[in-house]
Amino acid sequence: MMRAGLLILALAGPVLAEPALPTFTEETASAGITTPFEGDWEYMVGGGVATFDCSGDGFPELFLSGGAGPSALYLNRSPKGGALAFEKTGAVSLDAVLGAYPLDIDSDGVMDLVVLRLGENRLLRGLGDCRFEDATQAWGFDGGDAWSTAFAAIWEKGQTWPTLAVGNYVDRKEEAFPWGSCTDNWLHRPGVGSEANRFAAPLALTPSHCALSMLFTDWNRSGHPSLRVSNDREYYKGGQEQMWHLEPGQPPRLYTEKDDGWKRLRIWGMGIASADVNLDGYPDYYLTSMADNKLQVLKDPASGKPDFADIAFKSGITAHRPYTGGDLNPSTAWHPQFADVNNDGLLDLFVAKGNVAQMPDFAAKDPNNLLLGQGDGTFVEAGDRAGVASFGIARGAQVVDFNLDGLLDLVVVNRWEPAQLWRQTGALAGGWVQVRLQQDNVNRDAIGSVVEIRRGDKVERHEIVSGGGHVSGSVGWLHFGLGAAETVELRVIWPDGTADDWLTLPARSFQILRPGQTAKEWPGD
Amino acid sequence: MPFRRRQFLGLTLSAPFALHLKPALAAARADVSREVLLTWHKLILELVRHTATYMPPVAARGFAYIGVTAHEALASGNPALHSLAGQLTDLSPLPTRGEGAFDEPCVLHAALNAAVLELFANTGPTGQRAMEKMGEIMGRTARDGMATDVVDRSVAHGQAIAAHILAWAATDGGAVVENMGFPHDYTPGTNPQDWAPTSAIRLQQAPLLPAWGGNRPFAVPDMAALDAPPPPAYDEAAGSAFHGFAAEVVETAKALTDEQKLIARFWSDDAMLTPTPAGHWISIVMQIADRDALPVEVISSTLAKLGVAQADAFISCWSTKFRYNLLRPVTYIKRHIDPAWEPLLITPPFPEYTSGHSTQSGAASTVLTSIFGDSFAFDDATHEDEGLPVRSFASFEAAAEEAAMSRLYGGIHFRFGNEAGLVQGRAVGAFAAALRTEA
């Protein structure tokens, strides 16, 4: 652990040469992954994965949704730096699971699991040693009976219990005319008084427009995160992309064109990834869709208006059609995730791709994208060269270091075929650091905090969120690539707004960070 | 010519039926046919929105073939109706009915079911599921209480009608649409007035369906004869006529009233978010059919003529668009007037001149005026479920003129593109209006 002065070692600057190429090796079968995302029409969306450590060994476990088939929890048995290995358990074998997010709801230091389903959603309380019990009723959570396809969580200011947002899709009972039948999204806030540590009855986030991704994000750095909702235009009427004000103690209020300068955008919204791509200090949003995808950056942060420019085209990141495999039809994109996959200090982007199913106007052979940042604001496709250009019909995914070797690995959920698992096996020159945020008492994993990294004269901000993607999420080590730098200058702004001092942390280390304390290297002595 | 409801009723009740039904039963079966026709069209209006192939010109083509299918299914059993075979380009005589009794709702349902399944084969899993359910529901409705042999015979005949139409459709040049209509390879023009991409959408860096103008027309014998005259001479100089038209777009946008913004959005009719411009006019007919309880034969012949007019209007308009390849207002304005200017509506990804919505609205209003009269007032609730209010019109012509003007309000067309489009569309529509659907 190291305390830092304000100006220490400059990290590697922008890299303008061809980005370092990561190499992935598929280890699905050898690692023991056998869970497909099954089902027909009612499972055409969804297909999520959650990763989190429930065994206490620091290695992330894997929970895979199974759709019409059973979900499964896989315990991580990978040796550090070695081949990936998982042990399938029956600990969380549920039907009709569409996706899941890890979240320590009761702040007891043991990870819980939010399970989104076709039918009643469930909250599973972690008991330790990767055992869970259903706490849906005990926590006062109304699981409803819907087609739940999006999720986000936040601890609102002053609350000891989280607020959960659940996005719902069409009314599945509508057969001949399902269009326009989007069902209500829900906001599950804590109760009041003696009910503060359980959920109140959910509020309907009306109007709802068939959400496929949700994200609490402090888009304007106001200290009060708003709720972004990405909606599928295939099914709404009169709908658009949405954002909700969420002021403490106030009912949620929709951003509007008239009152807030919100600009109408109508896409087949399927997933949200957030990162400060243009290094202006504000989160940018990658929105997946069909054909062109969007990369939204704030036009004028000083204006205070949520008016975004789409810079996907000029960033080379539209990912609008397959780049390999010979199918020239437009793509269908689902889970997006920013991460520094090649440890060069620049953000990269993974996008899971797959036809909705038998839509001939869109690519049937639709490879996943791995777009490597080049340091000049543009990205270059490397999915095929890196070995992750699968033609499976992908949905959810997570980019995570499963064997704790500092190289990010990858899991992708596919329809009708087992989820695929890749280990990153190439040699990368760049360094990395992985940090775990921990607080006492409430919101143990510090959801809603910001990790800042100073690279030369630039400060890169990373919002730590629960939500977004396509029904997939992780809690655990936060990975940052460092390039050639041997140290990283980093600080945390905790959910209550307190900014810690800058730290200087050594490359290739795991660090536990707690408010107001020095970093603690993991594993300790 | 005023709308003569009595005439339409006379058409229905005087029409003989193959089953030689008593008038009351005949009227009941006609009601079933009507339900079959309107319910399938209700689904089609959704499928157009949810099938990526169905960009506006493609949607108009689909409506035309569905409309002709329905009319021919009914005409094959009703001597009061006249087939369009021999009137529409390359449409040969349709299969005739053999011996035995036929049931009109069953014939009509089978024909529509087969045609819709084929024409909307590219729709997604939800559309496929909806078509399947619609087939089951309408099939049950049509055959309820009918003898099995009559049902089987009628279904076979309806399917034969559809097969004939679909075989004809396959050869018109518009049957296969790839990449949502955007060519993979496109060489942009190099003249300053040439169309240039207007969005940051990668797929739309090439214009939509540049070869659509070469498709086989339905009713227009010589498309070239209907081509619009050249647009005003291109000029970048302030004070020139062309510059003035662009300046008008800017000034109009600055002074837009709430009503004008509403009009722009009401007629925006975006692909994949609405039933498209052609579907908007189909929706108008369906609303009138519901309000005035129009007989099924009148609805079907109206939809056939309207579909033909709109499909031909798009062919004609697209031929003109790619003949002149004129840039959009936003391109000219950003280059020569205000680099930061943005229109109210999203500019469609193809050349400006002539306006497609104006052309097909001119064609639609011409056909509908020929059927219902020139002072036929109606309300239009097409976009009510999108949150847009109902609009009322004194005539079809008034609606078409508002649709054309809406493109100026939206900042996506010059005035001259709208006006020339209306003229072009009316000329196209006259051919569809002249089609004979009654004996």
Interface residues (C-beta under 8 A of the other chain):
Chain A: D40 W41 M44 E175 A176 F177 P178 W179 G180 R233 E234 Y235 K237 G238 R266 M290 A291 D292 D310 I311 A312 F313 K314 T318 H320 R321 L328 N329 P330 V356 A357 Q358 M359 P360 D361 F362
Chain B: K42 L43 E46 R49 H50 T51 A52 T53 A121 N122 T123 G124 P125 T126 Q128 R129 A130 K133 M134 I137 E178 N179 M180 H184 A200 I201 R202 L203 M272 L273 D385 E386 G387
